[in-house]
Amino acid sequence: MVNGIPKQVNVSDIDKDYILFVNDDVFWGTEVDYSKGGKHTQLGTNPTLTAANNSIVRFNIQSIGNEFHDFTMDNIEWLSPGTNKVINSHIIGPLANHVFTIEANKNSSYYDNSTINLLGGMMGDFVISDSLDEQVFENSINSEVI
């Protein structure tokens, strides 16, 4: 979705991919930054995800544990794949995936909205900036944005 409107996005228009692996009690992730030649960066656990304002980003949520999770993002909406239904959360089961693409124009938090994992701190931030630099990327591993 771009500015709240469903829009077809070509793969070549995607600026960044986030691959979030959902384990039983933690997110751990990797990003692929196409503005830097497809640079892969390990992000660690419950990472802060960073994006340039108005960039096109794709989330790849991969459940690798043996539990169900309720992946939720505050203030962010996307289309449920194969439908016109606008959602901001998706229940994902063991060994399943969920992929969606958005325009990065709002800060948000992402988390597992199932009570036990929410209480356990299974969450991270999605931070948008007009001027991202290398220091932000380096500090994202520590969930610290400067």
Stockholm file with secondary structure:
# STOCKHOLM 1.0

chainA/1-146         MVNGIPKQVNVSDIDKDYILFVNDDVFWGTEVDYSKGGKHTQLGTNPTLTAANNSIVRFNIQSIGNEFHDFTMDNIEWLSPGTNKVINSHIIGPLANHVFTIEANKNSSYYDNSTINLLGGMMGDFVISDSLDEQVFENSINSEVI
#=GR chainA/1-146 SS CBTTBCCCCCGGGCCEEEEEEECSSCEEEEEEEGGGTSEEEEEEESCCEEEETTEEEEEEEEECSSSCEEEEETTCCEECTTSSCEESEEEECTTCEEEEEEEECSCEEEEECSHHHHHTTCEEEEEEESSCCHHHHHHHTTTCCC
#=GC SS_cons         CBTTBCCCCCGGGCCEEEEEEECSSCEEEEEEEGGGTSEEEEEEESCCEEEETTEEEEEEEEECSSSCEEEEETTCCEECTTSSCEESEEEECTTCEEEEEEEECSCEEEEECSHHHHHTTCEEEEEEESSCCHHHHHHHTTTCCC
//
